Amino acid sequence: MTTAQAPPLAAALAGDAATTYAAWFATLADPTRVRLLNAVATAASGSARVGDLARELGISQSTCSHHVRHLADAGFVAVDKVGTSSVVSVNAACCTGLPHAADAVMGTLSTPPCCPADLPADVTTRAMTDADLPQVRAIYAEGVATRQATFETEVPEATVLRDRWLPDHRWVAEVDGEVVGFTAVSPTSARACYAGVGEGAVYVAAAARGRGVGKALLHRQVTEADAGDLWTLQASVFPENRASLALHRAAGYRTLAVRSRIARLDGEWRDTVLLERRRDDT
């Protein structure tokens, strides 16, 4: 699972993919390993020492080390030496690779969803105007501050943001007349052959998260792309941003790859998940 790429979709699961997935599932066939992986994934610090894991699970340290090695060999966790202790952390690629494997095996990826369902009744979306730009920039600034939404660390001027995006593919969401989120699509290339390929972004104001604003925005993004001149949408999401990954998958985005150590943020290498959504006629 170390930055594993999703295998190509086909009528039948390819043999190499089946072999890889079988190895992952075999590793998790032991309940102690499942408990260990859960304990590491839910640790407040994002990692845990082997000795602490052993005490939490009520097993010996040698037994814990044995199971941790199996999880590490399969790529589920990383193990680092800190002094005399072994510190275990989750491989972020698991958050995407494992759910993708389950979907591929169960065949749910053969009929991807069109767009998010169960849209919130109190959220409306409309085309973005220049008058919206100050609030759009403020929402983007909140996303920058989380360090989970973009590699950008400085907030550009509103007009710079506006000029990044395709004029016909910029939308805002409103609740009670107030702009609480936006989605916009940027061109991926200036070459004419890629005119129908764009990279989407979705941002929701901190105070409005958890009420379906992102779902409403992605619905507008993908339906307008399908109706317009875009045949491919891409998105790049940090693997730690599980809410965004789930939201994009509900909109028909598929995982293409986990790009390992693709760029630095605040001096630290970060991975991103590359997702893609294709229009039905392509």
Secondary structure, 3 states (H helix, E strand, C coil): CCCCCCCCCCCCCCHHHHHHHHHHHHHCCCHHHHHHHHHHHCCCCCEEEHHHHHHHHCCCHHHHHHHHHHHHHCCCEEEEEECCEEEEEECCCHHHHHHHHHHHHHCHHHCCCCCCCCCCCCCEEEECCHHHHHHHHHHHHHHHHHCCCCCCCCCCCHHHHHHHCCCCCEEEEEECCEEEEEEEEEECCCCHHHCCEEEEEEEECHHHCCCCHHHHHHHHHHHHHHHCCCCEEEEEECCCCHHHHHHHHHCCCEEEEEEEEEEEECCEEEEEEEEEEECCCC
